[in-house]
Amino acid sequence: MFSSRLSWNPSTNRITRSIEALKRSGAELVDLTETNPTAAGFDYDSAAVRRAISAPAILEYHPSPRGLIPARQAVVDYYRHHGKAIDRETVFLTSSTSESYACLFKLLCDPEDTVLAPQPSYPLFDFLAGLESVNLQAYQLRYQPDTGWHIDLEQIKSLTTPRTRAIILVNPNNPTGSYIRPHERDQLTRWCRDHDLALIVDEVFLDYVSTQSPDASLSFAGNSGALTFTLSGISKVLGLPQFKLGWIQVSGPKPLCVSACNNLEMISDTYLSASTPVQVGLPALMAQRDFFQNQVITRIETNYKYLNAACDRLTTGRMLERKGGWTAVIAMQNGISDEDMVCRLLDSDHVLVHPGYFYDFDEDGCLVISLLTRPDRLMTGIDRLVSRFR
């Protein structure tokens, strides 16, 4: 009776069952996976936020497929801060980054066409592609202890077929925290140009570059070498996921851009999903960006410093290189699977971390930690983890 696109396995896993058992017992859980900024103890200028979405213009409806001009100009100004000059006519507002993916899969793909996506990365991609009847094929991010994370460019070339329509990049990647390297950017741009592929570049964590790697962050906005769609939104940029606003910036060779924008406008006009209040408020909300981001960056650096020092006490584990984003990865080499480690921590120490297989890590034994966690909780949880597996 229902679409085959919904044929996912709804059963719970061992980790979920352990969490449910802990909750039933009344035990206090030390959660090191929190990524919801509104639940992580940050301060917001609530008066300024309320003012931003209470302007008289929120009572008027002026539907625009690309989004209201002042809101799109706020996105242009954001990229100017990143050293990128873009035209506001290349900006499309959506209700979220997830919706941006859905629009682009509609724009670029027929049913059963293929999109290449990084692995490890978001577990959400499979669902987004499946709902659009698009095949997702993984290319690997490889880790070298001396040089960090790299895209397997040769694998991307071998996976490209006549039915490949786009390559997804996450810049920086979640959860690896790796930015696209300049030579990777150039080679991927040329490959896409020469094989009629689009680049879809997810930059929701772009602003959160490590203080140890200040030159790592470079936006793809305005990329002229190949048809490129740069995605972001205020869920991460402003820590306001409940406001539901994302965007797509279109760039590349002019004829392709014009055609892409015209078609994307038709798709956007069909849904008109970005709400008026958040569009009206976006310029004023963007003025709060530094206030929020400075708190997040301070929290991340504090937590990462503590985590790094704690991991020095592990004889069977190491921190993997991180250049940005909100997460950190510990690679354990103790012969225990990541799922078993997570369940032992839950059952014995009441600490929750994510196993690497949630993100399709190629190697077993990886644990993923959110650096957004309140510092006192992170210290408690990490101390228990180190004591358990040192």
Secondary structure, DSSP 4 states (H G I P E B T S, - for coil): ---GGG-------HHHHHHHHHHHHTPPPEES----GGGTT----HHHHHHHT-SGGGG-----SS--HHHHHHHHHHHHHTT----GGGEEEES-HHHHHHHHHHHH--TT-EEEEEESS-THHHHHHHHTT-EEEEEEEEEETTTEEEE-HHHHHHH--TTEEEEEEESS-TTT-PPPPHHHHHHHHHHHHHTT-EEEEE-TTTT-B-TT-TT-----TT--SS-EEEEEEHHHHSS-GGG--EEEEEESSHHHHHHHHHHHHHHHHHH--S-HHHHHHHHHHHTTHHHHHHHHHHHHHHHHHHHHHHHTT-SSEEEPP--BSSEEEEEE-SS--HHHHHHHIIIII-EE-EEGGGGT-SSS-EEEEETTS-HHHHHHHHHHHHHHH-
